[in-house]
Amino acid sequence: MGLVRVLEPMIKSVVNEHNERDFLLTKLEAEDENMKIAGRYHTRGFPTVIAFIKGEEIDRFHSVQSHDFIRHFIDKNLAKFK
């Protein structure tokens, strides 16, 4: 099972704990047409999760992390927005 297939359901589980108005979650596949975007954000490892506020990157992590890590990552970055 690929890393993205492991990470995605964990992120969705944490997202479901929040009001959908809190943030937008989107997924970008690292395919040929998206490699420019990956390069723009200096993405070195996959999967990479990047948090943005008003178009500016505020935080990121690479690879699969624990459910608790993901919850903390989202909560910490939502607190920066509020």
Summary of the structure (lengths in Angstrom):
residues: 82
radius of gyration: 12.8
end to end distance: 36.3
largest distance: 36.3
contacts: 173
relative contact order: 0.19
helix: 45%
strand: 16%
